[in-house]
């Protein structure tokens, strides 16, 4: 009991520290991308340590030795003697290029933190945290405006774009198995975050501020909070003694957020413009499906398809009308998103005494279409590959836990020439604690 109390204290400290750090950073260090200026930012993967090295696939995979947060129905398959805790972080290198110029940024982020165990027979519970979206960018654009008729000097507009924020999510989930091989589940969560964008515009003539042109500061700001509700189902079909085929499905409830957005415009020597847009944001309905094949506990292969109906979602937009300017929710900023993921895991011999034989090898790939529009055209598509190792922890106390090491590469390809291309290289590190907490000892 002393060992478990110490472990629980560490677990709660890690969760609290991670949540505090994610919520209080002045500059969001989770990600850097010029495209996070649009929509709700860069959408983060929902993966746990189990799915990260498999291209993010796993809707049909049960939670046996590893926690699978993609489908809440998987919680029902957690062993009755097991307590699972999964936490991960990522070290990222983002390289952006445009017009022959390249810029690189390094980031570190918490990818997830979750725990799960069985409550009663056929009923499992999970609780956890993950980032939902991230906003982080800082770049400038200089454009020709005209010529000063008196000095004959060029006048340029220098615009600095800066954004921080993003959304975070904590959830509580239950998975229940009404009969062998079939399970249902749901996650209910709370989401919160910030939406902060700023544009500073100055006019420059011959390297100095142009006379007669006042600097302009524009701010788009919102405090976001809402709920989330997701459902899932899984069904496993034994093909023979060694092979199993599983199918899975998920559904996420889309809804309108009760969060307002603010628009501010500050001009030196002029009145400040402030416009409020009520109920400015929405979350999409999501549908996912997956297939998985397992062989003798050694080989697992999974394939997923995801659909997100962003085209019905709102985002605040500044528009001109007869009375001046209006800040209103519109549906012109989004498009529906599709994602395809495939991955596999192989272990030479999970019961072998030799350590190397018990290492699990993972590989996967994914492709997804954009959910945003950039200046009226489709945003960039994204694809990538993943690989990873699951290294067992073996000692006198625990031989069921593991260290997850992953290597990821993702590429953001714009749909139009002259836009930013991005490559991200990541090393992910995670711990999966698999403890036998509920084992009863009998003395004869």
C-alpha positions in Angstrom: 0.0 0.0 0.0 2.9 2.4 0.7 4.3 1.6 -2.8 0.9 2.4 -4.4 0.5 5.6 -2.4 3.9 6.9 -3.5 3.0 6.0 -7.1 -0.4 7.8 -6.9 1.3 10.9 -5.5 3.8 11.0 -8.4 1.0 10.4 -10.9 -1.1 13.3 -9.5 2.0 15.6 -9.4 2.9 14.9 -13.0 -0.7 15.6 -14.1 -1.0 18.8 -12.1 2.4 20.1 -13.3 1.6 19.2 -16.9 -1.7 21.0 -16.8 -0.3 24.0 -15.1 2.5 24.3 -17.6 0.2 23.9 -20.6 -2.2 26.6 -19.2 0.2 29.3 -18.1 2.9 29.5 -20.8 3.1 33.1 -22.0 4.3 31.8 -25.4 2.8 28.5 -26.4 5.8 26.2 -26.8 3.8 23.1 -27.8 4.1 23.8 -31.5 5.2 26.4 -34.1 3.4 26.6 -37.4 2.4 29.5 -39.6 -0.9 27.7 -40.4 -1.9 27.7 -36.7 -3.1 31.3 -37.4 -6.2 29.8 -39.1 -9.2 28.0 -37.5 -8.6 26.8 -34.0 -5.0 26.3 -34.7 -3.1 23.1 -35.5 -5.1 20.1 -34.4 -3.1 17.7 -32.2 -3.3 13.9 -32.6 -5.4 11.9 -30.1 -2.9 9.2 -29.8 -1.5 7.5 -26.7 1.8 5.7 -26.4 0.1 2.6 -28.0 -0.9 4.4 -31.2 1.9 6.9 -31.6 4.3 4.6 -33.5 1.5 3.1 -35.6 0.5 6.2 -37.6 -2.2 7.0 -35.1 -4.3 4.0 -36.0 -6.1 1.9 -33.4 -9.8 2.5 -33.3 -10.4 -1.3 -33.3 -7.6 -2.3 -30.9 -8.6 -3.2 -27.3 -6.8 -2.0 -24.2 -5.0 -5.0 -22.9 -1.4 -4.4 -22.0 -1.5 -0.8 -23.3 -4.1 2.0 -22.9 -5.9 3.0 -26.1 -7.7 6.4 -25.8 -8.8 6.5 -29.4 -11.9 4.4 -28.6 -13.6 4.5 -25.1 -15.1 1.1 -25.7 -11.5 -0.4 -25.4 -11.6 0.4 -21.6 -13.8 -2.6 -21.1 -11.0 -5.0 -22.0 -8.6 -3.8 -19.3 -7.5 -6.8 -17.2 -9.2 -7.1 -13.8 -5.8 -7.0 -12.0 -4.3 -4.1 -13.9 -3.8 -0.4 -13.3 -2.6 1.4 -16.5 -0.9 4.8 -16.5 0.4 6.3 -19.8 2.3 9.6 -20.2 4.3 10.9 -23.1 6.2 13.9 -24.3 7.6 15.0 -27.7 10.8 16.9 -28.8 10.0 18.5 -32.1 12.0 20.3 -34.8 9.8 22.3 -37.2 11.4 23.5 -40.4 9.4 26.0 -42.5 10.5 27.1 -46.0 9.1 29.6 -48.5 10.7 31.2 -51.6 14.0 29.6 -50.9 14.2 30.7 -47.3 14.2 28.3 -44.4 13.5 28.7 -40.7 13.7 26.1 -37.9 12.2 26.1 -34.4 12.6 23.6 -31.6 9.7 22.8 -29.3 8.9 20.4 -26.4 5.4 19.4 -25.4 3.3 17.0 -23.3 1.5 14.7 -25.7 -0.9 13.0 -23.3 -1.4 11.7 -19.7 -4.0 9.1 -18.9 -4.8 6.3 -16.4 -7.2 3.4 -16.6 -8.4 0.4 -14.5 -11.3 -1.9 -14.2 -14.1 -0.8 -11.8 -16.1 -4.0 -11.7 -16.5 -7.0 -14.0 -16.9 -5.9 -17.6 -16.7 -2.2 -16.7 -13.4 -0.1 -17.1 -12.7 3.5 -16.3 -10.2 6.0 -17.8 -9.2 9.6 -16.9 -6.7 11.7 -18.8 -5.5 14.9 -20.4 -4.4 15.9 -23.9 -3.9 19.1 -26.0 -6.7 19.5 -28.6 -5.2 22.3 -30.7 -2.2 24.6 -30.5 -1.6 28.2 -31.7 2.0 29.3 -32.0 3.5 31.5 -34.7 5.6 34.7 -35.0 6.5 36.1 -38.5 6.5 39.3 -40.5 5.7 40.3 -44.1 6.8 43.5 -45.8 4.8 44.8 -48.8 5.1 47.7 -51.2 2.4 50.4 -50.7 3.5 53.3 -52.9 5.8 56.2 -53.3 6.1 59.5 -51.4 5.4 62.2 -54.1 7.5 64.8 -52.2 10.6 62.7 -51.3 10.3 60.1 -54.1 11.0 57.4 -51.5 9.2 54.0 -51.4 6.7 53.4 -48.7 6.3 49.9 -47.4 3.9 48.3 -44.9 5.6 46.0 -42.3 3.1 43.6 -40.7 4.1 41.4 -37.7 1.9 38.4 -37.1 1.9 36.9 -33.6 -0.3 34.2 -32.1 -0.5 32.1 -29.0 -3.0 29.8 -27.3 -4.8 26.6 -28.2 -7.3 24.3 -26.5 -6.8 21.6 -23.9 -9.0 18.7 -22.8 -9.5 16.5 -19.7 -11.8 13.6 -19.9 -13.5 10.8 -17.9 -14.5 7.7 -19.8 -16.2 4.4 -19.2 -16.2 1.2 -21.3 -18.7 -1.7 -20.8 -18.8 -5.2 -22.3 -22.4 -6.6 -22.3 -21.1 -9.9 -23.7 -17.9 -11.5 -24.7 -16.1 -9.8 -27.6 -18.4 -6.7 -27.8 -18.0 -3.4 -25.9 -19.4 0.1 -25.8 -18.0 3.2 -24.2 -18.0 7.0 -23.9 -15.8 9.9 -23.0 -17.1 13.1 -21.4 -14.7 15.9 -21.1 -14.1 19.6 -20.4 -12.2 21.7 -22.9 -10.7 25.2 -22.3 -8.1 27.5 -23.9 -7.2 30.8 -25.4 -7.5 32.2 -28.9 -5.0 35.1 -29.3 -3.9 36.7 -32.6 -2.3 40.1 -33.1 -1.2 42.0 -36.2 1.0 45.1 -35.8 1.2 47.2 -38.9 3.7 50.0 -39.4 4.6 52.1 -42.5 8.2 52.6 -43.3 10.0 55.1 -45.6 13.7 54.9 -46.2 14.2 52.7 -43.0 12.2 55.0 -40.7 8.5 55.4 -39.8 6.7 57.2 -42.6 5.3 60.5 -41.6 1.6 60.8 -41.9 1.0 57.1 -41.3 0.0 55.9 -37.9 0.9 52.4 -36.5 -2.0 50.1 -36.3 -2.5 47.2 -33.8 -5.3 44.6 -34.4 -6.1 41.9 -31.8 -8.5 38.9 -32.1 -9.0 37.5 -28.7 -11.2 34.9 -27.0 -11.4 32.7 -23.8 -12.7 29.3 -24.9 -14.5 26.7 -22.8 -17.0 23.9 -23.6 -17.7 20.2 -23.2 -16.9 17.2 -25.3 -18.8 13.9 -25.7 -17.6 10.9 -27.7 -18.9 7.4 -28.1 -17.3 4.2 -29.2 -17.9 0.5 -30.0 -15.7 -2.5 -30.6 -16.3 -6.1 -31.7 -13.7 -8.8 -31.8 -14.2 -11.9 -34.0 -12.0 -15.0 -33.2 -10.9 -16.5 -36.6 -9.1 -19.4 -34.9 -7.0 -20.1 -31.8 -4.3 -17.6 -32.8 -6.0 -15.0 -35.1 -8.5 -12.3 -34.3 -10.3 -9.7 -36.4 -11.6 -6.6 -34.7 -13.8 -3.8 -35.9 -14.3 -0.4 -34.2 -16.3 2.7 -34.6 -16.4 6.2 -32.9 -18.7 9.1 -32.9 -18.1 12.6 -31.6 -20.9 15.1 -30.9 -20.4 18.4 -32.7 -21.9 21.5 -31.1 -21.7 25.3 -30.8 -19.6 26.8 -28.1 -21.0 29.4 -25.8 -17.8 31.5 -26.0 -17.6 35.1 -27.3 -14.8 36.6 -29.3 -13.4 40.2 -29.2 -12.0 42.3 -32.0 -9.8 45.3 -31.1 -8.2 47.9 -33.3 -5.8 50.5 -31.9 -4.6 53.5 -33.9 -2.4 56.2 -32.4 -4.4 59.4 -31.9 -7.7 57.8 -32.8 -10.5 56.0 -30.9 -10.2 52.2 -30.2 -12.6 50.0 -32.1 -14.0 47.1 -30.0 -16.6 44.6 -31.4 -17.9 41.5 -29.7 -19.0 38.4 -31.5 -21.2 36.1 -29.3 -21.2 32.3 -29.7 -18.4 32.6 -32.2 -17.0 29.1 -32.3 -18.1 25.5 -33.0 -16.7 22.0 -32.8 -17.3 19.4 -35.5 -19.2 16.2 -35.6 -16.7 13.3 -36.0 -17.0 9.8 -37.3 -14.3 7.1 -37.2 -14.0 3.5 -38.2 -11.3 0.9 -38.0 -10.2 -2.6 -38.6 -7.5 -4.6 -36.7 -5.9 -8.0 -37.1 -4.0 -9.8 -34.3 -1.9 -12.9 -34.5 -0.9 -14.9 -31.4 -0.1 -11.8 -29.4 2.9 -11.1 -31.7 1.5 -9.2 -34.6 -1.1 -6.4 -34.6 -2.1 -4.5 -37.8 -4.7 -1.6 -37.7 -6.3 0.7 -40.3 -8.5 3.7 -39.5 -10.6 6.3 -41.4 -11.7 9.5 -39.7 -14.2 12.2 -40.9 -14.6 15.6 -39.3 -17.5 17.8 -40.4 -15.8 21.2 -40.1 -17.8 22.8 -42.9 -20.8 23.3 -40.5 -18.6 25.0 -37.9 -18.4 28.7 -37.1 -15.4 31.0 -36.7 -15.5 34.7 -36.1 -14.8 36.8 -39.2 -14.4 40.6 -39.7 -16.7 41.9 -42.4 -17.7 45.2 -43.8 -21.3 46.4 -44.0 -23.3 49.6 -44.5 -22.7 50.8 -40.9 -18.9 50.0 -41.0 -17.5 46.8 -39.6 -19.1 43.7 -38.1 -17.5 40.7 -36.3 -19.7 37.7 -37.0 -19.5 33.9 -37.0 -19.3 32.4 -40.5 -18.8 29.0 -42.0 -16.5 30.1 -44.8 -13.2 29.3 -43.0 -13.5 25.6 -42.8 -13.8 22.5 -45.0 -14.5 18.8 -44.1 -11.5 16.8 -43.1 -10.6 13.2 -43.9 -7.8 11.2 -42.4 -6.4 7.7 -43.2 -4.0 5.9 -40.9 -2.3 2.5 -41.0 0.1 0.9 -38.6 1.5 -2.3 -37.2 3.3 -3.8 -34.2 5.4 -6.9 -34.1 7.0 -8.7 -31.1 9.2 -11.8 -31.9 8.2 -13.6 -28.7 6.5 -11.8 -25.8 7.0 -14.7 -23.4 10.7 -15.3 -24.2 13.3 -14.9 -21.4 15.6 -13.0 -23.6 15.1 -9.3 -23.5 15.6 -8.6 -27.2 12.9 -11.1 -28.1 10.3 -9.2 -26.0 10.9 -5.8 -27.6 7.9 -4.6 -29.7 8.6 -2.9 -33.1 6.0 -0.4 -34.5 5.7 1.4 -37.8 2.9 3.4 -39.4 1.8 6.1 -41.8 -1.0 8.6 -42.2 -2.5 11.1 -44.7 -5.1 13.8 -43.9 -6.8 16.6 -45.8 -6.9 20.2 -44.5 -9.7 21.5 -42.3 -9.0 25.2 -42.9 -9.1 27.6 -45.8 -6.3 30.1 -46.3 -7.3 33.3 -48.0 -10.3 31.6 -49.6 -8.4 28.5 -50.9 -7.9 25.1 -49.3 -5.3 24.8 -46.6 -2.4 22.4 -46.7 -2.6 18.6 -46.7 -0.5 16.6 -44.4 1.1 13.2 -44.4 3.8 11.4 -42.4 5.4 8.2 -41.2 6.1 6.9 -37.7 8.3 4.2 -36.2 8.9 3.1 -32.6 10.1 0.7 -30.1 8.5 -0.6 -26.9 11.2 -1.5 -24.4 10.0 -3.7 -21.5 10.9 -2.6 -18.0 12.1 -5.7 -16.1 12.9 -5.6 -12.4 12.0 -7.4 -9.2 8.8 -5.3 -8.7 7.4 -4.8 -12.2 7.9 -6.8 -15.4 4.7 -5.5 -17.3 5.6 -1.8 -17.8 7.5 -0.4 -20.7 9.2 2.6 -22.2 7.9 3.9 -25.6 10.3 5.5 -28.0 9.0 6.9 -31.3 10.4 8.7 -34.3 8.0 10.7 -36.4 8.2 12.8 -39.6 5.3 14.8 -41.0 5.1 17.1 -44.1 2.7 19.9 -44.6 2.2 20.5 -48.3 0.4 23.7 -49.4 -2.3 23.5 -52.1 -1.1 26.7 -53.9 2.4 27.8 -55.0 4.1 30.5 -52.9 2.8 29.2 -49.6 4.8 27.8 -46.6 6.0 24.2 -46.6 6.7 22.6 -43.3 8.5 19.5 -42.1 8.4 18.4 -38.5 10.8 15.8 -37.0 9.9 14.5 -33.6 11.3 12.1 -31.0 8.6 10.9 -28.6 9.2 9.4 -25.2 6.6 7.8 -23.1 6.1 5.5 -20.1 3.4 2.9 -19.8 3.0 1.7 -16.2 1.2 -1.6 -16.1 0.8 -2.5 -12.4 -0.9 -5.5 -10.7 -2.8 -3.5 -8.1 -5.8 -5.8 -7.5 -4.0 -9.1 -7.0 -5.3 -11.0 -3.9 -2.8 -13.1 -2.0 -3.9 -16.3 -0.4 -1.9 -17.9 2.4 -2.3 -21.7 3.0 
